[in-house]
Every structure is written in structure tokens, then in C-alpha cells.
Amino acid sequence: MTGDTPWNDRMPWVPGNRWDLVAHLEPQPPRVSVIVTHYAQPAELARTLEALRRQDHPRNRLEIIVADDGSPEAPSVPEGVLLVRQEDRGFRAAAARNLGAAAASGDVLCFLDADTSPEPEYVRRISRLPALLSEAVTVGRRRHADFAGVPAQIPVEECGPARELPEPAWLRDAYQRSQNLLLADDRSYRYVISAVVACSRSFFEEVGGFDETFSSYGGEDWEWAHRCWQAGAVLAHVPDAVAWHDGPDWAGRGDSEREAEGNRQSIQLVTKIPVDGSAARGLLPAMPDIEVRVPVTTTAAAFVCADSLLAALPRAAVVMAPVPDAAALRADPRVRSTVTEDPRVRVELEHPVVVLRPDALSDALAVLGEGDVGRVHLRSAEGVPLGSATSRRARARSIRWSTRLGHAETTRVIEGMHVLRAEPSVEAWLGGWGGAPRFL
């Protein structure tokens, strides 16, 4: 943290991803809209609606909406449950959730799938953090059971454990390693499951809802969660908010089906989530992951600076205004004169630099993918200020709350990164000889 203003219970935000700072608080029960996504699952829907009828959240603060994705027959819902429908144009769970959210009047939106039935405390527990923090995105614990032949009136908290199926170990282990997402980072979107997720309506509307270009099973929840994180979301897993999925986890399906679906999702997400471990390793994303703004002095300095930066950060864009009139610079689409709309990491340099240790620069910027640090001040080994780097997540927070206290700031000394002299030796740079003295 920077500055001298500590966080306290009266603030509407927490620094970084520190939801634990409000773990002791109990809000007034919020008005919750539960949006149940459904397609041709009448038995499963009946069980889930029965489970929602038994919630211990105040009844006058609970709204239930069934969002039907064009089932051949309209689902039957009890009195007091709102039904909204869209025409059947394939698997459009993202659009159905958005349709339900548009009809909602609650301050907290709680998304469930029709085949995922909550225990009685579920709504109260999963809505607590979003009621305290508008940026909170909470994900419950999805357990699995075989409910075939079980009447919908039997409480899921009784029959679920008796008919339990294996819980996905990869998800359970991820929650344990991350301390229930307290230690979330840029790749923690993978642990946000839309069948058991909740957020404030204001944040959902600000982020923009689910991406309706997803028109087959899976992926839309991960894209949405990544977008939320980049917008400053506070991610939290609520392990005692339990809902029971009827049937095995996706990983429990047949190998060929699982692999084909997994490949399709991964390829679709490549262009939408350009972070290490999710982005393509060689192909360039549509939007640069990192943008480096460089003040221009001479063509030689611009060339060495851009070349060394892109060698260190291949998915970056280097912004120079104007781009020097050199064919080698203008031929690379990553060198440009206009800024990117909103890159994940924005680096603003005070001078043209040469990067002789690519790993040192990439390691320094990697901290911006974690939950706490939002700004990194860069210095050379000689103590010269080189510039600073900020994350999209921190920029969004600072705009929303009019303060930079929502994230910590740190200073990193970058070994092998030096301010360039006006006319560095391009030949020495290309040939790889002479070391730093030839460029400083």
C-alpha cells in the first residue's frame, strides 16, 4: 500500500484481493435475484426450485428467475417464480444468463444451472461478500451426486452425500492452494464456475455480462471471470455455499468428448485471454497483452529500444509517436503510433532503453498478474528511474474509487536494462557484441 490512509470497515473496497478483511462482517440481508439457466431439464429444474424454496435467506429479499434457453416446451414454474425465455438457436447459456439478469431487480445476482441444487444456506452465504463489496465475485462449492430416481422433494443436503460422485480434484486443490482464491491471480478465472457464482448487479452491468458470442458448451464463464478480474474484481471461493450438481463433473465424461470440447474451448479463449498459460505461445493476440510507450529521440535509439523490448516481450506493442521513418520499424505491426484501448499491462518509459536481460524485465512485470500489486516503478542498476508499469486491474480500480490505494506499488531494479545514448551502435546490437558500453 502507498499513502497514509489505511483500509477500514467503512470503505466500499478492499486493497488487492483481500476479501479476508471483511470476513468478520455480516451485512443486512441483500435483495438477491437467483437466475436459473435451463434447457429441457424438467426433473432437474423441479429439484433446484424446491431447493430454492427452502433457502434460509429472507423470503421477501429473494427473487427467483428461470432463464430458459429455448426448450421445446416451456418449463413449468411455481407461482412467484419469473420465467423468461429466448428462442432456440443452439446452446446459448451466456445469452440466457444475460436475459435473466436483465429481468432481475436484486442488488446481488446469483447464477445457478437447472441441474445444480443448493443447500438451504447457499444463497445467504454466497451473497454475503457481494453485499459488502460491489466488486466481489464469489463462487460456491459444486458437489456431484447421482439423483436418478430421487424425488425432487427429498432435501439435497440429505440425499446428496448418500449418492455422492467424485469431486473434481483439480478444482478442490486449486482452492486449497489459493486459500479459497485469496491468493488469486490473472489465471484464477479457471476456478470460477458459472453454475455456482454470484456478484453485485452493479458490477455485472459495469463489466458487461456474459459474452454472447459463445454458442456452445463451456468457456463463457471463464471469459467473463477473466474480464471481471481485469476490471478489479475481488475473487473468493465460499466453500460452505454448497450446491449439488446432478451427474459427474465434466472431466468425468468420455475421453474423446472431453478432449474435443477442451480443445475447442482453449482455442476460442486464446484470443480473449492473452495471459501466459492461456495465450498462444507464438501467435499474436488481437489485442496486445502489454503496451510500452517510448519517447522517441533518434531512429537508432528507437530501433534498438523497440527491437530489444519485443525480444523480451513478444506479445507486447511498442508505441512511438511518431514511428521513425525506418522500414524495419514500420514493417512490424507491433510497433505503432496509436495507443491500445486498454492493455492488461501498460508500461510508460521515461527514456529509450535497451534490454539486455529479457528475463529480468518480464519477471518484474509478472508481479502485475497477481492480486495485490498494481504499479511497478522501474529503475536501472545505476539507480536511474526508467518509468513505471500499471495493470489494467489497478487502473480500473483507481477510476472507480478515485484513489490508487486499491493496489500496492513496488519498485524493481531491472538488471540489464539501461537508458540508451542518442546514437547507440545498431551494428553492435545486431551483432551481439560490445555489451552495455556500446549503447549507453
N, C-alpha and C positions, 0 to 999 in steps of 0.2 A: 504494500500500500504506500502511496505517496500523500503528502499533505499532512495536516494535523487534525483532521476530522475523523474520529473513529466511527465504526458502524454501530448502530444501536437498534433496539427493537422497534422504534418508531419509523425507521426508514423503510420505504417500499421496495428495497432491493437489498441484495447481499453481494459482497465482493466475490468475484470469480464464480465458482460453482458451490459456494459454501452454504448449502441448504441446512447444514447441521446447526448453523447459528440461530435458526428458528425452530429447531426440533422440539423445544420445550413449550412452544406457544400453541394455544388452541383458539382458532378463530370462531366467530359466530358462524353457525351453520350456513354455508353459502347456498344460493339457489343454483341447483345443478340440473343440467339437461343431459340425460343419458341418451345417446344416439346409437341405436342397434342396427347394424348393417345386415341386410337379409336378402337371400335369394333362394326360393324354393326349398326351405328347410322348416316346414310347419312344426314338426315334433321338437326340434331343437329350439325354435323360437318360443314355443309354449313353455319349455323348461326355463329359458332365460327370463321371460316375462314373469313367470311365477317367482323366480329368484329375486327379481327386482321388486315385486310386490312385498317381499319380506325384508326389505332393507331397513336398517335402523336409523337411517337418515330421516329427518323430519319430513313427513309426507307432503306438507304444504310447501316444502322447499325442493321438491323433486318433480321433474318433468321427464316423461319417457316418450321418445320418438323412435318409431321404426322407419328406417330408410330402406325402401325396397328397390332392388336393382332390376326391376322389370320381370318379376316372377310370372310364369304363365297364368297363375291365379293369384289375385290379391290376397295377402295374408290376413288372417282373422286376428284382430287385436281387441283386448278388453276395453270397456268404457274408460275414458280418461287417458288412453294412450293415443298419441297422434300418429297417423300413418301418412307418410309422404312417399311418392313413387316416381320413378323415371322409366322411360321405355327401355326395352331390352335391346341394347346394341353391343352385346358382348359383356365381358367381365369389366365392370366399371365401379369397383368399390370406392375408388377415390372420389368420383363424381357423386356417388350415393352419400358418402360421409359429408361432403360439402352441402348437398341438398338438405340433409338433416340439420347441419349446423346453421344453415340459413333460416330454418324454421324455428330454431331454438331461442328461448328467452332467458335462459340461465346465465349466471355470471361465470360458471365453470362448465366446460364441455367434457363429458366422459364418453369415450367411444368404446363400444363392445361389438363383437361379432355375434350373430344369432346363435352360433353353436358354442358360445363361451358364457357360462352361467356363473354369476358372482355369489360369493358367500354373503351373509347378511350385513357384515361390516364394511363391505367393499367400497361403496360409494362414499361413505363418511371418511374412510382412511385415504382413498386415492385423491379426494378433492381437498384435503387439508392444506397441502402446500400451495396449490394454485389459488386458494382463497387468501393465503398470506402474501404470496409473491406472484405478481401478474406474469412474470417470466418463467415460472415453474412449469416444467413438463414432467409429469410423473407416469411411471409405468409400473403396473402391478405384477403380481406373480401368476403366471398362467400354468396351472397344473393340468394333467391329462387323465382322462378316465374313459372307460367304455360304458356308455349309458344305454346301449341297445336293450330294449325291452323294459327299461326302468320308467315307471310313470313319472310325469312331469311334476306331480305334487310332492314327491319324496324330496326332502331338502338335499341340495347338492353337497352340503358340508357333512352329511351323513353317508350318502351313497358313494360320493367321490373317492374317499380313502379306501373304501372296500373294493372298488373296481379300478384302482389307480393304474395307469400306464407309466412307462418311464418318462421322467422329466428330462428335457434336453440338457446334457451335462455342460455343453459349451456355453450355454446361457447362464446356468447356475454358477459356473466357475468364473465367468466374466463379472457377474455381480459381486462375487466374493472378493475377487482381486481388486476391483474398483471401489470397494466399500460402499456398495449399493449406489454406484455412479458418483459418489462424492469426488472421486479422482477421475472424472470424465475428461475426454479429450476429443480431438477432431474426428476420431473414428468410433466414438461411442454411440453414434447413430445406429449401429448394428444391433444394439441391445434395447432399442425402443420398438415395441411390438404394438401395432395399431389395434389389435384385438383387446388390449388392456391398457389404454393410455388416456390421460386427462390433461387439460390445460385451461387457462382462462380464455374466455371468449374474446377479450380484447387482444390478447397476444395472437390467438388463432387468426383473427381478422387482419392484424397487422402483418403477420408473416405471409398470409395469402391462402391458407387452406392447402388441401392436398392437390398435387399436380394431376390434372385430369387427362394428360396425355398417356398415363399408364392405363392400359386397356387389357391387361391380362394379369394373372395371379402374381402378386408379390412385387416388392420394390418401392411402391408408393409411400409406404410408411418410413422406409429408410431415407428416401429423398426428403420427405417432409421433416424428419427429425434432424437431418443434417442442416437443412435450411433454418430450422429453429435454433440450433446450436450457434450457427453463424450469426444469427440475429440477436444473440445474447441469452439464450435460454439457460435456465438452471435445470439440469437433468437430475432426476432422482428415481431410484427404484424403491418401491414400497412393498417389502416382502410380505407384510401381513395383510395386504389388499389382494385377496386370492379369488381368482375366477377359474372355473373348471371347463376346459375345452373337451368337447365330445369327440374322442378319437385321438390317434397318435400325433406327435409332433411331425412337422413337415419332413424332418430328417428321418423319420421312421417309415417313409414311403419307399416304394421300389427304387432301386439304384438308378435305372435308366431315366425314370421320370424325374427323380431328384436332380440328377446331373444336368439334364436338358433345361429344366426350369432354372437351376442355379446359374448356368451359363448365360441364359437369356437375360436374367436379372442383372448379372455382373456387367454384361456388355452395355445394357441400357443405362446403367448408373455411371459408367465410365465418364460420359460427357457431362454429367450433372454433379459429380462429387470428385473434383480433381485434387485429392489429397493423397499423400504417399500411402500405399497399401490398397487404395481403391482406384486410383487413376491408372491409365495405360502407362507402361514403362517407357515406351518410345514415341507413341503417337501423341500429338499435341492436343490439349483440350480446346474446346471452343472459346472459353474464357481463360486467360492466363491465371494461374494459381497465385503467382507473385508478380507484383509490378514494382519496378525500380525506376525512380525518377532521377535523372542525372543532369546536372548543369553542364552545358556544352562550353568548352574552351576552344580547342583546336580539333581538326579532323583526326590527327594521330591519337590524341588523348581519347577522343570519342570512340575510335576504333578499338584500341586496347581495352578500354573500360567495358564496352559492350561485349567484346569477344570473351573477356575473362569472366564477366558476370554470367553470361549464358553458358559457359563451360561449367560453372559452378551450379547454376540454377536453370537447367534445360527447359523447364516449363514456365519460365518467367517471361515477362515482356519488359523491354528496356525503353523508357520514354525519354526522348530528347527533343526539345523544341527550339529550333527546327532540327530535323535529322540532317547531319552534314551531307553535302553533295558528294557522296562516295558510293560507288556501285556496290561494294561489298557490304555496306551498311544497309542500303536501301533494298537489297535483294532478300534480306531476311525479314519475314513478316513479324518476327518478334521484336524488331526494332521499329519504333513508331513515334509519331509526333503527338498523338492524342492519348489522353489518359483512359484507362479502363473504368467502366462504370463503378465497380465495387469489388476489387480483387480480395482474395482471402487475406493476403499479407501485402501491405504497401510499404515500400522502402523509399525514403527520401534522403538522398545523399547531398552533402554539402559541397563535395568536390568530385571530379572524375577520379576513379580509383583503379588500381589493378589488384586482382585477386589471385594470389599465388598459392593459397591453401584453400581449395574449394570446400573441403570438409569442414573447415573452421567456420566459414560463413553459413553453410547450410545447418550446422549444428546450433549456431547462435539463433537462427530464425526458427528452429524446430520448437523452441520453448513456447512460441506463439500458438502452437497447436494444442497446448494444454489449457486447463481451465482457469488458471489464476493470472498469468502474466499477459498483459495486453499491449505493452510497449517495451521495446528493447532499444536502448541507446548504444550506438556502435562507436567504438574507439579503436584506433590503431595501437600497435605495440609501443609506438613512440608517444602515446598519450594524446594524439590528435583526434578531436571529435570528427567522425566520418558522416554521421547522420543518425537517423532513427527509423525503426520499423514498427508498424502497428498492425494489429489483427482486425479483420472485419468485425469480429465479435466485440472487441473493445470500442471500435468506432460507433457501432450501433448503440451500445450501452451509453456512451458519452452523449450521444444525441438525445436518447430517450430520457436520461436523468439529468442532463446538463451538468455533468461532473465527470472527471477522469478517475474518480475514486473507486469506480466499479471494478477496476482491474489494477493489479500491481504493475510497477515499472522496474526494470532492471537495466544494468549496464554490462555489456560484454566487450572484452578486448578480443579483437579478431586477429589472430596471428596470420601473417602473410597477406594482410590487406593494407594497402598503402595509398596515400594521395599521390597521383601522377603529376609529374612535371608537365609543363605546357607541350613540350615536344619529346615524348618518350620514343625510344627506339622500337619502331614496329618490326624491323628485321630481327632484333634480339628477342622480341616477344614471340614472333612466329617460329624462330629457330630454337627457342628454349634455352638460350644461353645468357650469361651475364648476371642473372639474379636481379634482386631488387635495385641495386645501384643504377642499372641501365634505365630504369623507369622513373626514379624519384628526382 
